[in-house]
Amino acid sequence: QTFKDETHKLVSRINGRFGSVANLPICYLDQSIGFEQMCALYRCADVMMVTSIRDGMNLVSHEYVACQKDAAGVLILSEFCGAAQLFNGNALQINPWNINDVAQTIHKALTMDEYERRRLNSAAMQYISTHTAKDWAKAFLHDLPCPAPFSSVCPHQNNDERVLHMQVLLSKLSREQRHLLISHVLDLVVRVEPLSSS
């Protein structure tokens, strides 16, 4: 609650000093926003800044780029968020602890010429278009070792699917004392060869 109160006071102070009846520097929304509204905000924003201090992938940056599409929005990312490594060179990076660095980077993004804005946005769009969840899953499966129940049809040999031989699997399972079954996963990652009738 204290942080929330401090944020409200800071927003009021900035808007009171730099704003007018016709223009407020900060439009602070302390509420949930629907998907369509969020996409519209992403689309009309000239700059998107993510100031995470510690973060994982941060898909907000991906959503912003996707909503921009043919526009010229500029992405500013904290160097501590996972997406900063992915968009390396296609987004401006900041250290969120360095206030002067943040201010200078915001100014740079807002005053950047159209060509450079479009170059960054186009490169970011190209990245998210070619690095999809499907591509990630394919790369993940490619890096998995091929255990015995799987045939030699394996991602390491540039094939798109792995075949599970049920006879081999059941034979292996019968020799083990403990078993772990993860339901509905095999159908996603392998093609199961049916048991022979013999």
N, C-alpha and C positions, 0 to 999 in steps of 0.2 A: 504493500500500500504506500509506503514511504517513497519508493522509486516512482510509482505512478503519480503521486502528488508532485514530486520534483520535476517530472517530465511535463506535467500540465503547467507548472509555474514557468519553466524554461520556454515552452512554446508561447505562452502568453506574453512573456517579456520580449521575445524576439519579434512577434507579430505587432506588439505595441510600439516597438522602436522603429521597425522597418516597414510596417504595413500601412495600409490606408483602407478606406471604406470599400474601394473597388478592387483592392489587391492584398491578399494575405500571403506572406512568404511561405508559411507552413500551414498545410491543411492536415491536421492531426485527427485521424480516425481511430478512436478507441472502441472498436467494435468488429464483429465478424463481417466478412465481405463474401458475397456469393461468387460462384465460379465465373459467371458471365461478367459481373462487375469487375472482378479481378483481372480477367483477360482484357477488358476495355482499358483499365488503368495501365496494364503492361503495354498495351498498344500505343497509348497516347503519351507515355513517359519518354522524354528525350534521354534521360539517364536513369539507370537502375543501380543502386548501391547496396551491397551486402557487406555489413561490417562485423561479421562473426569473429569472435575471439577464439573459439574452438568449435570445429564443425566437421561434419562428414562430407557427403557429396554436395549438399545444398542444391536441390533441383529447382529452387526458385529462379536461379540464373538461367537454367535451361528453359523454363516456362517463359521467362521474359524474352529470350531470344526467339523462341518459337512464335510468340505473339507479335513480335516485330516484323518478322518475315522480310518484306521488301522495304521496310522503313530504315531509319538510320540511327536507332537507339544505341547508346554507348553503355557498356557494362563496366561497373567498378566493383572489384572484388577484394575482400580482405585476403591477404596472403596466407591467412590461417585456415581458410575454408578449402575443402577438397576440390571444389570446382576451379579454384585458381590455378591448380596444376593442369587441369584439363583444357582450360581456355588460355593457357599460357601464350602470350603474344597477341591474343584476340580480345583481351580485356585489359583495362587499366587496373593496376594492383596498388593496394594501400596497406599500411600498417595502421590498424584502427586505434592503436595506442598513441600514435603520433598525430596530434590535432592539426598541426600545420600542414603535414603531408596530406591529410584528408581534405582540408580546405583547398589546397593547391590543386589536387586531383579533381575535385568537383568543378573548380573553375576551368581547368583544362578540358574536361569533358563537355561543359556547357559552351565553351568558346571554340571548340574544335571545328575545323572546316568540314564542309559537307563530304568531300572526297574521302578524307580520313575516317570520318564516322561510318560511311558506307563500306569502306574497306574492312574495318573491324567487324561491323555487323555481318557482312557477307561471309567472312572467315568463320565467325562464331556459328552462323547458320549452317555452313558447310559441315562444321564439326558435329553439331547435334543431329544432322541429317544422316551422317555416315557412321555414327557411334550410337546405335540404338540398343534397346534391351536384347533384341534378337542377336545382334552382333556380339554383345557382351556374353550371352549364353553360349554362343558358338565358340568363342575364344576360351571360355571357362571349360567347356567340355573337351576342347582340343588339348588343354593343359593337364587334364586328368589322366592318371596312368590307366592302362587297360588291364584290369584284373582277369584272372583265369576264366570265370564264367562267360566272358565276352569273347567273341570270335576275333579273328585277325582283322575284321572290318572295323577300323578304329580311326578316330580323328587324326591320329598321328600319321596316318597314311592318306591324308587329304580326302577322307570320305565324310559325308555329312551326317551319317547315322551310325550307331553302334548296335550290334545284334546280340541279344542275350539268349544263349542256348539253355533252355530250361533243364535238359537232362544233366548237363554239366553242373548247373547251379544246384539242383536237388542232390546230386551226388556229393558235392562239397558240403552242403548244409547238413546232410545226414552224418557227417563225420565231426561236426562241431557241437559243443555242449550248450552254447548260448547263441541266441539269434536276435537280431534287431530287424523289424519290418517297418519300413516307412511307406505308408500307403499313398498311392496316386502319384508317386514321383517317377517310377520307372516308365510310365506311359509318356512322360514328358521328355525323357532324355534318351530312351532306347526303343528299338523295335524288338518285341519279344517273339522268338521263334516258337511255334506251338510244339507241344510234346508229340512225339511220334506215336502212332497207334500200336506199335509193336511192344 
